[in-house]
Amino acid sequence: MAANATPKQVAYALYLLDEAGYDTRYMNSSFASLGATMKQRSGSVEHWLESMNRVEISRLIDRLKEDDD
């Protein structure tokens, strides 16, 4: 089993989401394009990020950084 996302990863992902124009408090339909399920989108962004493992959040961070370029 992979380890959970680190607090640093969560904070960085929140920063990148904010820079990309995503809501950083509440999930909405725009998070579907980032792989969030409908059930996950009913919670908070921070909880969704914290529930990821290190590989998943690393992929999300890489994707957000790519989209920023």
Secondary structure by P-SEA (a helix, b strand, c coil): ccccccaaaaaaaaaaaaaacccccccccccccccccaaaaaccaaaaaaaccaaaaaaaaaaaaaaac
